[in-house]
């Protein structure tokens, strides 16, 4: 699989204060020796992904140290890596302005590596997932972009980004924290909540990122890139099924 995984790890985690007083949210300890980011990294390794870029920003010292020491697994001779890339102001004078901007600011690295697919993840989520299953779905649907989604009651979904889809799971709309979430076709009590996990065909998404960088937007995947892609490209929702098969999937 020629895939580059990029993990957004710059969150301040203000709601976890004081745990985040001296570290970013993905670096908060979990279960003793682990960190929250270990869930996403472990998912990548167990899914066969061998190229991973972590994008930190806020108080990143402990996160950088953890990634460097605990995840020193790959051989650079085989073009495998886990690297940490802080904002470098390569394409402007600003730090990472949003989820899409964080990826755009590393466009040179992406174009040089030239992966077929780009997997964008959050470094502060706790779940177990086989990204290879999501890729298979992405390819079967001949999608340009695939968004991981979780089934949720309509009442609970109102606090998240909600995906409207047809019976084939093609995305028709996306709304952030709607008062009346659109339901899953045939299931009026449930809605698809976005997990903030995205699979993209690299060449396609880079064009959208370049366009968005020139606009006055939030430079966010959920608010800007996905809604724009829905108009002219094939965007699908992947119904996430937790590998642990627990009641609380995510």
FENSUL-V161394 format. One record per backbone hydrogen bond with DSSP energy under -0.5 kcal/mol. NH is the residue of the N-H (numbers start at 1). CO is the residue of the C=O. If there is no record, write none. Layout:
BEGIN
NH,CO
NH,CO
END
This chain:
BEGIN
3,1
4,117
5,3
5,51
6,119
7,53
8,6
8,121
9,7
9,55
16,13
17,14
19,16
21,18
24,59
25,11
27,24
28,25
30,34
33,31
34,30
36,28
37,26
38,35
39,36
40,36
41,37
42,38
43,39
44,40
45,41
46,42
47,43
47,44
48,45
49,44
52,81
53,5
54,83
55,7
56,54
57,9
64,60
65,61
66,62
67,63
68,64
69,65
70,66
71,66
71,67
72,69
73,71
76,74
78,75
79,76
80,75
81,50
83,52
85,54
85,83
86,84
87,56
100,219
101,219
102,98
103,99
104,100
105,101
106,103
107,104
110,106
111,107
112,108
113,109
114,110
115,110
116,2
117,2
118,200
119,4
120,118
120,198
121,6
121,119
123,8
125,122
127,125
131,129
133,130
134,130
135,131
136,132
137,133
138,134
139,135
140,136
141,137
142,139
143,138
144,234
145,234
146,199
147,236
148,197
149,238
150,193
152,191
154,189
157,153
158,154
158,155
159,156
160,157
162,160
162,175
163,192
164,173
165,163
166,170
169,166
171,235
172,164
173,164
175,162
177,160
177,175
184,187
184,190
187,184
190,187
191,152
192,163
193,150
193,191
194,161
195,148
198,120
199,146
200,118
201,144
202,116
202,200
205,201
206,202
207,203
207,204
208,204
209,205
210,206
211,207
212,208
213,209
214,210
214,211
215,212
217,215
224,220
225,220
226,221
228,224
229,225
230,226
231,227
231,228
232,228
232,229
233,229
235,233
236,145
237,169
238,147
238,236
239,237
240,149
240,238
242,240
243,128
245,242
249,247
END
